[in-house]
Amino acid sequence: MKSIFFHFMPYRDLPDDFDKKYESIWVTPPNDELCDPNMVRQYYKWSLDELELADRLGFDGVGVNEHHQNGYGFMASPNLMAAALARRTPNNSAICVLGNTLALYSPATRVAEEMAMIDCLSDGRLVAGFPVGTSMDVNFCYGVTPTLTRPRYREAVDLITQAWTRPGPFTFNGEFNQLRYVNPWPKPLQKPHPPVWLAGGGSVETWELAGDRDWTYNYLSFFGYQLAQKVMGGFWETMDRMGIDRNPYRAGYSQQICVSETDERAEEEYLEHVMYFFNKCMHTPPWFREAPGYRTRRSSEFAIKSNQATELVRMATMEKDWKTLVDSGMIIAGSPATVADRLIEAAKTLNAGNLIALLQIGSMPHHLTEKNITLFAEEVLPRIRGQWADQGWDHRWWPNGAASRVGTLAGEPERSAR
Amino acid sequence: MTNVMTNPMPPYVLERNFELVNGQVPAKVYVAGSGEPVLYLHGADGLAWNPLLEALAGQYTVYAPEHPGAGQTDLLHLRDMWDLALYYDELLDALQLPTAAVVGHSFGGMAAAELAANSRPRVSKLVLIAPIGFWRDDAPIADLAGISPEQLIQLLVHDPSGPLAAALAPPRHDPQAMFEAAVRMASILHFIWPLPDKGLKRRLHRVAAPTLLLWGTGDKLVSPVYAEEFDSRLSDSRLELIENAGHLPHLEQPTATCERVLKFLR
């Protein structure tokens, strides 16, 4: 199993009354009142230090993503952070940009160029994430018409993959991108192009795209592996219907994780920061979550039928304490043994070979984040890395310039192959 | 009062269906009454039978189409207001109406103005009830998608505690109905996202039809100051204000609204 330390780069010091006083963590939290660049310069440094630590300690990958006008993640340009990481990750972890919100860029060749730059800078270690993007980012912050979100996304996917694979210059006559000369310098180092990982929230169309193009699908939510079951179940059913194998490396999921010496100690150390996350960072009104027209009729009907919204609302609004968070799987927390056991259970339940490990949560300070990363790398990784190793699946979506830290079964010494 | 959006059409209203834009966009039109034709274009709240349609059907043949995109339609065939103006021109062809008076409310007013600017000889008279189509920094129009349904209702009606406000409440218990309402809203937002200023300012001067502008004095969604944008660009227009009405004067003050519209069309 591949473990990727993923960072949202949140604002770690929102005021205590934030969720009472302000409407939303996203789109409208007033920047002059809440976002102090003097704090942000420290957060950015901590965040990069934490990602670099994860590389040194042997994570398979480090991950960043894109959000806009958002207090829990203000990495407006993940490519800037990925470029910095490309130069400061000597242990050759994969650099997972999950990803660029394609529908925002016009022309989308900008994404093809920047990702190719990162791939060359990192000696072929880039994972290219192609999320559709949230309604908050795409429709509300960047003004893309909701009904055009997916058409723009699909066209950008076509344009970028063509820019990476066709000899330039060529002409692209799209609905949203009309270019006489497509000829990016450079093309990516990896051939035919960096592995593409889709990131989604449960749209039928995205699963089908993953199947059609033979790309991975990653369900990125904050509500943990139990809620992810419905979505990943839908993904695998779609793969079955399309006649595609159940290679677990086709799938990834995100999970908030808190590791300490003991289960009790985990609660003492992390509860405050996890509560900060759920109370403040998830404070978004329903009308921002999905502008009318953002989701297609098909996906809306699936969501209604499978009760997705109701489930999400239930998870979002339920009374949260340490026990409910742990029992519901929203967090996986405790001693290394407890955490490893549940991660293996989760991987099996979801049939997922890529763990997007969220180890910096909410207000979690730098020193505690370092502890979480270190304990995970030293005590949990060796226990979970061998998951799937005995089944013979090939991870065809791992960047070929990145280290392949080969999974072993428990008790065997670890090898590193490159 | 029953829910405004789920009011069924009365039995004397006929439904006619067409396929427009080279067969790619289905059109549904409700037809009632007899006499000279009046085309009615609804607002973002969707098409339901209302007192104004009832009054118009008493003296005219009223044609009330649903804006395209509320059903399964792929709105990619209609990308912008220019496509929509041509779509309504095609609809007049399909209805075999060489000319018609056109009445539009809110977004429907914007569409009606675009149609009148484009198909000048076809629009004999124009009634715009609280139309959108402009943007003023001194009177911003609320983000229809970026506020709660409850807040939106507060902005729509003059009397937020009256029966109309209650009748506009969203059907929260019914996810499918909520979704259909979102699709109707999406079909409007498609043309006006993120702000409704889509070039009408460059085209409105072309309108030849005598125009009546109607505005509720208490319109909190689209301030009556927007009437200036229309008045200053139209060669033959008059503004009438409806007292004790917000953004829905035809529902809030039906008698006063219907009287003015009928008098103007006469």
HADDOCK unambig.tbl for C-alpha pairs under 7 A between the chains (distance, minus, plus):
assign (segid A and resid 143 and name CA) (segid B and resid 194 and name CA) 5.57 0.50 0.50
assign (segid A and resid 145 and name CA) (segid B and resid 190 and name CA) 6.08 0.50 0.50
assign (segid A and resid 145 and name CA) (segid B and resid 193 and name CA) 5.39 0.50 0.50
assign (segid A and resid 145 and name CA) (segid B and resid 194 and name CA) 6.87 0.50 0.50
assign (segid A and resid 146 and name CA) (segid B and resid 190 and name CA) 6.99 0.50 0.50
assign (segid A and resid 147 and name CA) (segid B and resid 186 and name CA) 6.90 0.50 0.50
assign (segid A and resid 147 and name CA) (segid B and resid 190 and name CA) 6.01 0.50 0.50
assign (segid A and resid 287 and name CA) (segid B and resid 145 and name CA) 6.44 0.50 0.50
assign (segid A and resid 287 and name CA) (segid B and resid 146 and name CA) 5.83 0.50 0.50
assign (segid A and resid 287 and name CA) (segid B and resid 147 and name CA) 6.35 0.50 0.50
assign (segid A and resid 287 and name CA) (segid B and resid 148 and name CA) 6.27 0.50 0.50
assign (segid A and resid 288 and name CA) (segid B and resid 146 and name CA) 6.06 0.50 0.50
assign (segid A and resid 291 and name CA) (segid B and resid 145 and name CA) 5.91 0.50 0.50
assign (segid A and resid 292 and name CA) (segid B and resid 182 and name CA) 4.97 0.50 0.50
assign (segid A and resid 292 and name CA) (segid B and resid 183 and name CA) 6.27 0.50 0.50
assign (segid A and resid 292 and name CA) (segid B and resid 185 and name CA) 6.28 0.50 0.50
assign (segid A and resid 292 and name CA) (segid B and resid 186 and name CA) 4.75 0.50 0.50
assign (segid A and resid 293 and name CA) (segid B and resid 183 and name CA) 6.23 0.50 0.50
assign (segid A and resid 293 and name CA) (segid B and resid 186 and name CA) 4.69 0.50 0.50
assign (segid A and resid 304 and name CA) (segid B and resid 175 and name CA) 6.61 0.50 0.50
